[in-house]
Every structure is written in structure tokens, then in C-alpha cells.
Amino acid sequence: MLTSPKTPTVLGRYRAILKTGAIISALFLAACDTTAATDRASGPEIGQLINPAEPLRVALLVPGGNGSPDLEWLARSLKNAARMAAGDAEDVSVDLRIYDTAASAETAVAQANAAVDAGAQIILGPLFAESANAIGNAMMPRNINVLTFSNNTQISGGNVFILGNSFDNIADRLVGYGTRQGKRNILIVAEDDVAGQLGGRAIENAIKRNGAHLAGRVNHPVSIRGINAVAPRIAQAAGSDQVDAVFMTANTHAVLPYLTETLAAAGVRSPVTQMMGLTRWDQPNDRLSLPQLAEGWFAIPDQSLQRQFEARYVQAHGEAPHQLASLAYDGVAAIASLARDGRRNALTTSGLTQRAGFSGIGGVFRLQRDGTIQRSLAVATIRNGQLVILDAAPRNTRGFGS
């Protein structure tokens, strides 16, 4: 049995971190809860026609009012970013009205109905998948589209479009890049929690789409013991000629450092066996100095516009924005651009899913008729303690393929 070479003191530290990570993961899962969407038609045209000469009436639903400091910061960031986008809209008047949902599906539905009663033509938000799914069902009879900040593809479709960067989108980018580099035989390593299993499924789908080969899948509990138990299996598979890459979901802050350090001790590390990650390996910043992460692949948005946005935000509001703030900016800016072009169908299915897509804070993106999103991503690695871009993000939607 392979065991970690750590001293008891360090092991104790990791146990504490993993316990904290489980709490963070639970909060994340609340935001991405898997709720089966009720039947919503995905074919017909849905959404309100507008008069481009009149103000665009947008309702923004954010998870404010529940007392959680983190969610209040996120809610504040979404509000400020949406206001920035409304202010930046050229030749378009955006009537932006903001509603707090308190992270409750019932409150979210009530607020969405109140917003539409007050004249809202489209819903931007909410964050939590359960709330977005409930609002989608409530808004379908009212012919209103919903642009949710969730990244959960389980609730997309019909009148619900996700703006969050989905596991499917990230997996597709990395597997596609990997196959072009000769990394076609991929072993999946996934946590046995909900997010890990959704991530694993996204990787499997990306392997099929890109003509790669699934070399196996290892699921593990989110614990020191669980990781230690599966490490020998992963090491044995990686040491064979049947595996070119190990693709990990690693959805909590503590799992990735411990898992990759344990595997590195067993001789499994990039570039001999290419390590790939569904999450960003450059955040938090202290990960850049972790030797076991060096030369691993992960996907990130275009950083140039993101840095400009963050600098403007800090100057205007005196604090850094939440990392999801750009989703609110992108949502308002996208529909404002359609209205500026004089499109009466700016808020309908055909308008929102225009093939040309939109220019966002993190790069170009395109909404699909099935409610999912394609976002432009760069493939990155860590080299000599620095973030290095291996393959730049596409600058237009032609880079997405068909």
C-alpha cells in the first residue's frame, strides 16, 4: 500500500484543510445543485420582442439578503458589474432593476414574477441552479428568457441559458488540445461527490467528441484516506503504455495539492504522464510554487480584458470584484449589443444564439440553442513558478468549430 511521505504534523494540516474544503465544496454544490429540469421545449422561438428605440428592461437577480459575507460580496459584485455594463452600453438605454433572492428558490421565483409584472423583458441571474431551474419553469408561460450565472448544464434548455463556464466547455478545450498533442489515452480521476461526478461525466463526453480514448476512470472520496487508497491504482495505470494523460476534476481547494503531491511521490507527474485539471491550477497564487503542479495543463479565460475590468472595478468601487462578477457584465453587454444593432429579436432564442457570439470580459462566447455556452479559453501551464500560455484563446467563434 502506497502511503504519503508526510509527517504527522503535515498530515494533520491537510486533514484540517480537507475538512474546510468540504465546507467550501458544499457551498459550491449549493450553487450548482443537480436539479432535473422539467420539460421545457427547446425548439420554438422563446422570448420578448423589443422596440430597440425604447429602454431595454432587464431584471438582475442576485443572492443578496441572506447575511453570508461571501454571498453578499458576490451579490454586490454582480450588481456593480451589471451597472458598469449598462453605463458602457452605447446608443442603448438599459433600465436595470435589481432584486435580491436571499439564495432561496422560492424567493427567486417570487422576485422574478415581480420583475416581469413591473415590465422586465428578460431575467439576468440567478446564481443557484435550483433557483434558475424554478424560475425557468415559472417564466416559460410568460415567454421570458433567463440568463443564469450557473455553470450547471443539467438545468439548461428551453428558456434557460447558462453564462457560467461549464465543466463541458473546459473539458472539451483541454481534451481537444491534448489530442492534437498526441495525448489520446486519458485516465479520469474524479471525486465521488456531486461536482466530481458531473466533472467526470463532462470529461467522458469530451473524450467521445474529440475522438480520444477513455483509458479508465478512478473515483475517490474527498479525504486523505480516500486519496491514499486510490493512488496506487492511478500510479499503476499511468506507468503502463495505455495512458497518455491523467485528467482530474479536483473540485475543492485542498484535493488538488494533496492528490498531485501523493501521485508525484509515486512517480506520476507531468510531462512524462501529462496531468490535466478541470479547475484552475494558478489560483490561489501560492499554487504557482507547488512543484507537483508544474507543466500540468488547465484552461483559463483571456486575461487581458479581465485585468482591465478588474482595474476599472477597483477604481470605481474600492474593492476587488468577485471572480463571477464578469458574468453580469457579459450578460448586460451582450443583450445591449443586440439592441444597439436594432434587432427586435434581441431577447429571443434566435437573437441570443446568434452564430457570431459576443465579446465578453474573459473572451468571446456563444450561447447554444440547448441553453449551454461555448466560452473562449486558453490552455495554460505553470513553468518556473510562472503562468505560461501554451495555446491562446480563440479570438472569434470560428475557433469553436461547428
Backbone torsions as a table, in degrees:
resi	resn	phi	psi	omega
1	MET	NA	124.8	177.3
2	LEU	-76.7	130.5	177.6
3	THR	-120.5	157.7	179.4
4	SER	-70.0	141.3	-179.9
5	PRO	-79.9	7.8	-173.8
6	LYS	-72.2	152.8	173.6
7	THR	-74.3	161.2	179.0
8	PRO	-57.2	-34.8	-178.7
9	THR	-63.4	-46.3	-179.9
10	VAL	-67.8	-38.5	176.8
11	LEU	-60.3	-40.2	177.5
12	GLY	-61.5	-39.2	178.3
13	ARG	-63.4	-43.1	179.8
14	TYR	-65.2	-37.5	178.2
15	ARG	-61.2	-41.8	179.3
16	ALA	-64.4	-41.3	-179.4
17	ILE	-66.4	-41.9	-179.8
18	LEU	-64.1	-36.6	177.4
19	LYS	-63.3	-44.3	177.0
20	THR	-63.4	-40.8	179.3
21	GLY	-60.5	-34.7	178.4
22	ALA	-63.9	-36.6	177.1
23	ILE	-66.1	-44.3	178.0
24	ILE	-61.7	-41.8	179.7
25	SER	-62.8	-38.1	179.3
26	ALA	-62.7	-39.3	177.6
27	LEU	-65.4	-41.5	178.2
28	PHE	-61.8	-41.8	-179.4
29	LEU	-67.4	-31.3	175.1
30	ALA	-62.8	-33.3	178.5
31	ALA	-77.2	-21.9	-176.6
32	CYS	-126.9	36.1	-176.2
33	ASP	-61.0	138.6	-179.9
34	THR	-83.8	105.2	179.5
35	THR	-122.1	121.3	-178.3
36	ALA	-64.7	122.2	179.0
37	ALA	-72.1	138.9	173.0
38	THR	-71.8	164.3	-174.5
39	ASP	-60.2	121.5	173.4
40	ARG	-129.5	127.4	-177.8
41	ALA	-59.2	137.9	-179.2
42	SER	-109.2	-5.1	-176.5
43	GLY	-93.3	-49.3	-172.5
44	PRO	-66.4	158.5	174.3
45	GLU	-69.1	129.7	-178.9
46	ILE	-127.3	145.2	174.2
47	GLY	121.3	163.2	-175.4
48	GLN	-85.0	134.2	168.5
49	LEU	-77.3	147.0	-176.7
50	ILE	-124.0	164.0	167.0
51	ASN	-100.1	107.4	-174.7
52	PRO	-58.5	-18.8	179.8
53	ALA	-81.4	-11.9	-179.4
54	GLU	-102.7	161.4	178.7
55	PRO	-56.9	140.8	177.0
56	LEU	-84.6	117.7	-172.6
57	ARG	-96.2	107.6	-173.8
58	VAL	-117.6	130.2	174.5
59	ALA	-102.4	125.0	178.6
60	LEU	-105.2	119.9	179.3
61	LEU	-108.1	121.6	-176.3
62	VAL	-128.1	156.9	-175.4
63	PRO	-83.3	48.0	178.7
64	GLY	-91.4	159.4	174.4
65	GLY	93.7	11.9	179.6
66	ASN	-108.9	-3.5	174.2
67	GLY	89.4	-9.7	178.3
68	SER	-74.6	123.5	-179.1
69	PRO	-56.9	-41.9	-178.9
70	ASP	-65.9	-44.0	179.9
71	LEU	-70.5	-32.0	177.3
72	GLU	-67.6	-39.2	175.7
73	TRP	-63.0	-44.1	178.3
74	LEU	-62.1	-45.7	179.5
75	ALA	-60.1	-44.4	179.3
76	ARG	-62.0	-41.1	179.7
77	SER	-64.4	-42.8	178.4
78	LEU	-63.0	-43.0	178.6
79	LYS	-60.8	-49.9	-176.6
80	ASN	-63.9	-40.9	-179.4
81	ALA	-65.6	-41.1	178.1
82	ALA	-63.1	-41.3	177.9
83	ARG	-63.7	-38.1	177.3
84	MET	-61.3	-44.1	-179.8
85	ALA	-65.2	-39.8	178.2
86	ALA	-63.1	-38.9	178.4
87	GLY	-69.6	-29.5	-179.5
88	ASP	-82.2	-14.9	-176.7
89	ALA	-63.8	122.6	-178.8
90	GLU	-91.8	133.2	175.8
91	ASP	60.4	21.1	177.3
92	VAL	-136.8	132.3	175.0
93	SER	-98.0	120.9	180.0
94	VAL	-106.8	115.2	175.5
95	ASP	-89.1	91.6	-174.4
96	LEU	-95.3	120.4	177.9
97	ARG	-119.6	134.0	-169.5
98	ILE	-111.0	137.0	-178.2
99	TYR	-132.4	130.1	174.6
100	ASP	-85.0	137.0	-178.2
101	THR	-108.4	-10.0	-179.8
102	ALA	56.5	26.6	177.7
103	ALA	59.8	27.7	-178.9
104	SER	-116.8	131.4	178.7
105	ALA	-63.3	-41.1	-179.7
106	GLU	-63.2	-45.0	178.6
107	THR	-65.0	-39.4	-179.1
108	ALA	-61.5	-43.9	178.9
109	VAL	-64.5	-43.0	179.0
110	ALA	-61.5	-42.0	179.7
111	GLN	-68.2	-37.9	177.6
112	ALA	-63.5	-43.3	177.5
113	ASN	-63.5	-41.1	178.4
114	ALA	-62.9	-39.8	-179.4
115	ALA	-64.4	-44.0	-179.9
116	VAL	-69.6	-36.5	174.9
117	ASP	-58.9	-32.6	-179.2
118	ALA	-85.6	1.3	174.3
119	GLY	111.0	2.7	180.0
120	ALA	-59.6	138.8	-178.6
121	GLN	-102.9	-13.1	178.9
122	ILE	-157.6	151.2	178.3
123	ILE	-107.3	127.0	174.2
124	LEU	-109.4	116.9	-170.1
125	GLY	105.4	-173.7	-1.9
126	PRO	-83.0	-167.1	179.7
127	LEU	-85.6	-49.6	-170.9
128	PHE	-75.6	136.4	-175.4
129	ALA	-62.2	-40.3	179.8
130	GLU	-60.1	-42.4	179.0
131	SER	-67.8	-42.1	-179.7
132	ALA	-62.7	-40.4	178.7
133	ASN	-63.7	-43.8	180.0
134	ALA	-65.0	-41.2	179.1
135	ILE	-66.6	-39.7	177.8
136	GLY	-57.2	-44.2	178.5
137	ASN	-65.1	-39.9	-178.9
138	ALA	-70.6	-32.2	-176.3
139	MET	-87.1	-16.8	-178.9
140	MET	-57.9	-48.0	178.2
141	PRO	-64.6	-18.8	-179.4
142	ARG	-95.8	2.8	175.6
143	ASN	60.9	44.6	-177.8
144	ILE	-119.3	130.5	175.2
145	ASN	-85.5	151.8	-177.0
146	VAL	-124.9	123.0	174.4
147	LEU	-105.8	97.4	-175.1
148	THR	-88.7	152.5	177.4
149	PHE	-82.6	-3.5	178.9
150	SER	-65.3	157.1	173.2
151	ASN	-112.2	15.6	-173.9
152	ASN	-90.6	107.5	-178.1
153	THR	-70.0	-10.9	179.6
154	GLN	-64.4	-24.3	-176.3
155	ILE	-108.7	5.9	-179.4
156	SER	-82.3	157.2	177.8
157	GLY	124.9	154.4	-179.0
158	GLY	67.9	-113.9	-179.2
159	ASN	-101.9	11.6	-180.0
160	VAL	-113.5	121.4	177.9
161	PHE	-118.3	133.3	178.1
162	ILE	-91.9	137.9	175.5
163	LEU	-100.3	-20.0	-179.3
164	GLY	-69.0	150.0	-179.3
165	ASN	-73.5	112.0	-170.2
166	SER	-82.6	158.2	173.2
167	PHE	-56.6	-39.8	-178.5
168	ASP	-60.4	-43.1	-178.6
169	ASN	-65.1	-43.7	180.0
170	ILE	-66.1	-46.4	-179.0
171	ALA	-61.6	-41.7	-179.2
172	ASP	-62.3	-41.0	179.7
173	ARG	-63.9	-45.5	-175.9
174	LEU	-73.1	-42.4	179.0
175	VAL	-65.9	-40.2	178.0
176	GLY	-61.4	-44.5	177.2
177	TYR	-64.3	-42.7	-178.2
178	GLY	-60.8	-43.8	-179.5
179	THR	-62.4	-34.7	177.8
180	ARG	-70.3	-20.5	177.7
181	GLN	-97.6	8.5	177.9
182	GLY	85.7	10.2	178.7
183	LYS	-97.2	81.8	-171.0
184	ARG	-102.8	-20.3	-177.9
185	ASN	-102.3	105.1	-166.6
186	ILE	-115.4	127.6	173.7
187	LEU	-97.9	127.6	179.0
188	ILE	-94.9	133.3	174.0
189	VAL	-122.7	116.1	-172.6
190	ALA	-134.1	144.1	172.3
191	GLU	-65.8	155.6	-179.8
192	ASP	-91.8	17.8	173.6
193	ASP	-90.8	178.7	-173.8
194	VAL	-62.7	-47.6	-178.4
195	ALA	-63.4	-40.2	179.2
196	GLY	-63.2	-40.4	-180.0
197	GLN	-70.9	-37.2	174.2
198	LEU	-63.7	-41.2	177.7
199	GLY	-63.8	-42.9	178.5
200	GLY	-61.0	-40.3	178.0
201	ARG	-64.5	-38.5	178.6
202	ALA	-63.9	-39.4	178.2
203	ILE	-65.8	-43.0	177.7
204	GLU	-58.1	-44.3	179.8
205	ASN	-64.2	-38.5	179.2
206	ALA	-66.7	-36.5	177.6
207	ILE	-61.9	-42.9	178.6
208	LYS	-65.4	-45.5	-176.7
209	ARG	-62.6	-33.9	-173.4
210	ASN	-98.7	7.6	176.3
211	GLY	69.8	24.1	176.1
212	ALA	-87.5	-174.1	-177.1
213	HIS	-125.8	129.2	176.5
214	LEU	-79.7	109.2	-176.4
215	ALA	-86.6	-1.7	179.8
216	GLY	142.8	171.3	179.7
217	ARG	-145.6	132.7	178.4
218	VAL	-121.2	119.4	174.9
219	ASN	-100.3	146.5	-179.9
220	HIS	-144.7	150.5	174.4
221	PRO	-66.4	156.6	177.5
222	VAL	-86.0	76.9	-178.1
223	SER	-161.2	160.7	175.6
224	ILE	-58.8	-48.9	-178.3
225	ARG	-61.2	-42.2	-179.2
226	GLY	-64.0	-41.5	178.8
227	ILE	-67.3	-45.0	179.0
228	ASN	-59.6	-34.4	-177.1
229	ALA	-69.2	-34.7	-175.8
230	VAL	-94.6	-14.3	-176.8
231	ALA	-54.8	-43.5	178.8
232	PRO	-61.4	-37.6	178.1
233	ARG	-63.1	-43.9	-179.8
234	ILE	-64.4	-44.1	-179.4
235	ALA	-62.9	-40.7	179.4
236	GLN	-64.2	-43.6	179.6
237	ALA	-65.2	-42.7	-178.8
238	ALA	-65.8	-28.6	179.9
239	GLY	-78.9	-8.4	178.3
240	SER	-86.5	174.5	177.3
241	ASP	-91.2	12.9	-178.8
242	GLN	-96.3	-5.1	-175.9
243	VAL	-128.6	123.9	174.7
244	ASP	-98.6	-27.0	-174.0
245	ALA	-149.0	149.1	173.6
246	VAL	-114.8	119.5	-176.9
247	PHE	-108.2	115.9	-175.5
248	MET	-108.0	141.0	176.0
249	THR	-81.2	-44.9	172.8
250	ALA	39.8	69.4	-171.2
251	ASN	-95.4	4.1	171.8
252	THR	-117.8	160.7	-174.6
253	HIS	-63.3	-30.4	-173.8
254	ALA	-90.9	-26.4	-173.9
255	VAL	-63.3	-48.1	-174.1
256	LEU	-58.2	-52.2	179.9
257	PRO	-59.3	-43.2	-176.8
258	TYR	-71.6	-43.7	-179.4
259	LEU	-61.3	-48.6	-177.3
260	THR	-69.6	-32.9	176.8
261	GLU	-68.1	-40.4	177.9
262	THR	-64.1	-42.3	179.1
263	LEU	-68.6	-38.1	178.5
264	ALA	-61.8	-37.7	177.6
265	ALA	-64.2	-24.3	178.0
266	ALA	-94.0	5.9	176.8
267	GLY	90.6	11.0	-178.6
268	VAL	-104.2	106.5	178.3
269	ARG	-159.7	161.3	178.1
270	SER	-73.0	152.2	1.4
271	PRO	-95.7	2.7	-179.0
272	VAL	-58.0	-53.8	166.9
273	THR	-111.0	117.2	-174.2
274	GLN	-70.6	120.7	177.1
275	MET	-91.4	138.3	-180.0
276	MET	-133.8	147.3	-176.7
277	GLY	-131.8	141.5	179.1
278	LEU	-80.8	-16.4	178.4
279	THR	-110.0	168.4	179.5
280	ARG	-75.1	128.9	-178.9
281	TRP	-92.7	-6.1	-179.4
282	ASP	-95.9	2.8	-179.8
283	GLN	-129.7	133.5	-3.3
284	PRO	-67.5	169.7	-169.6
285	ASN	-60.2	-29.4	-176.8
286	ASP	-68.2	-12.0	176.5
287	ARG	-67.8	-22.8	-178.6
288	LEU	-61.0	-23.3	-178.0
289	SER	-94.6	1.6	-179.7
290	LEU	-81.6	115.7	-173.8
291	PRO	-63.0	-30.0	-176.6
292	GLN	-72.1	-13.9	178.7
293	LEU	-91.7	-11.0	-176.8
294	ALA	-58.6	136.1	177.3
295	GLU	70.4	5.3	172.4
296	GLY	-74.9	155.8	-177.9
297	TRP	-104.7	139.6	172.9
298	PHE	-151.5	169.0	-175.0
299	ALA	-113.9	140.2	178.6
300	ILE	-138.6	154.9	174.3
301	PRO	-69.8	165.7	172.6
302	ASP	-58.3	127.6	-171.7
303	GLN	-88.2	-18.8	-173.2
304	SER	-65.1	-52.4	179.6
305	LEU	-69.3	-33.3	178.2
306	GLN	-61.0	-44.0	179.7
307	ARG	-65.5	-39.3	177.9
308	GLN	-62.9	-43.3	178.8
309	PHE	-61.6	-46.0	-178.3
310	GLU	-63.3	-38.7	178.7
311	ALA	-64.9	-43.6	177.1
312	ARG	-62.3	-41.7	-177.8
313	TYR	-63.4	-47.4	-179.3
314	VAL	-61.2	-42.5	179.9
315	GLN	-63.3	-37.9	-177.3
316	ALA	-80.7	-32.9	-169.6
317	HIS	-121.4	-3.6	173.2
318	GLY	72.8	13.6	176.2
319	GLU	-153.3	161.0	178.1
320	ALA	-74.1	146.3	176.7
321	PRO	-78.6	154.7	169.6
322	HIS	-64.2	149.9	-176.8
323	GLN	-62.5	-18.4	178.4
324	LEU	-91.2	-1.4	-176.2
325	ALA	-58.9	-35.1	-176.8
326	SER	-62.9	-21.8	179.0
327	LEU	-64.7	-38.7	178.2
328	ALA	-67.2	-41.2	177.5
329	TYR	-61.0	-47.4	-178.4
330	ASP	-60.1	-41.9	-178.4
331	GLY	-62.6	-48.1	179.3
332	VAL	-65.4	-44.6	-177.2
333	ALA	-63.5	-37.5	-178.0
334	ALA	-64.4	-50.7	-177.0
335	ILE	-71.6	-29.2	175.9
336	ALA	-66.8	-36.2	179.8
337	SER	-66.1	-36.8	177.9
338	LEU	-67.4	-41.3	178.1
339	ALA	-65.8	-37.4	179.0
340	ARG	-62.4	-31.6	178.1
341	ASP	-77.8	2.2	176.6
342	GLY	79.8	22.0	-176.5
343	ARG	-86.6	118.2	177.0
344	ARG	-67.3	-23.9	-178.7
345	ASN	-94.8	22.9	-175.7
346	ALA	-55.5	-31.1	-175.3
347	LEU	-106.6	10.1	-179.6
348	THR	-97.8	172.4	-179.4
349	THR	-54.4	-47.7	-177.0
350	SER	-66.7	-35.8	178.3
351	GLY	-69.9	-47.3	-177.5
352	LEU	-65.8	-27.8	-176.0
353	THR	-103.3	27.5	179.0
354	GLN	-55.9	140.4	-173.4
355	ARG	-62.6	-31.6	-177.8
356	ALA	-69.1	-19.3	179.4
357	GLY	70.3	-156.6	-174.7
358	PHE	-140.9	156.0	173.2
359	SER	-92.8	119.9	-177.9
360	GLY	-113.9	175.9	179.1
361	ILE	-60.3	-38.3	-179.3
362	GLY	-97.6	13.5	-178.5
363	GLY	118.6	-176.0	-177.6
364	VAL	-72.6	151.6	175.9
365	PHE	-147.9	159.4	-178.9
366	ARG	-141.0	130.3	175.3
367	LEU	-86.4	137.8	-178.8
368	GLN	-100.0	158.2	-178.9
369	ARG	-64.8	-21.8	177.3
370	ASP	-85.2	8.4	176.7
371	GLY	87.3	-4.9	178.5
372	THR	-85.0	177.1	-176.1
373	ILE	-132.2	143.8	168.6
374	GLN	-109.1	122.1	178.5
375	ARG	-118.2	137.6	178.1
376	SER	-68.4	126.9	-178.2
377	LEU	-133.8	145.9	171.9
378	ALA	-95.2	151.6	171.5
379	VAL	-95.5	126.9	-174.0
380	ALA	-126.4	164.5	173.8
381	THR	-145.4	175.0	175.0
382	ILE	-113.7	124.2	-177.6
383	ARG	-138.0	123.9	-177.9
384	ASN	53.6	39.3	177.2
385	GLY	75.0	11.7	-177.7
386	GLN	-124.2	149.7	173.4
387	LEU	-74.8	128.1	-178.8
388	VAL	-127.5	132.0	177.7
389	ILE	-88.1	121.9	178.9
390	LEU	-89.8	-35.9	-178.8
391	ASP	-145.7	114.8	-173.5
392	ALA	-65.1	153.3	176.6
393	ALA	-66.9	139.4	175.7
394	PRO	-57.3	142.3	-178.3
395	ARG	-92.5	-8.3	175.0
396	ASN	-148.6	171.2	-172.9
397	THR	-73.6	-9.4	174.3
398	ARG	-63.3	-25.9	178.0
399	GLY	-71.4	-11.0	177.6
400	PHE	-81.6	-15.3	-173.0
401	GLY	82.5	-156.7	-176.1
402	SER	-70.7	NA	NA
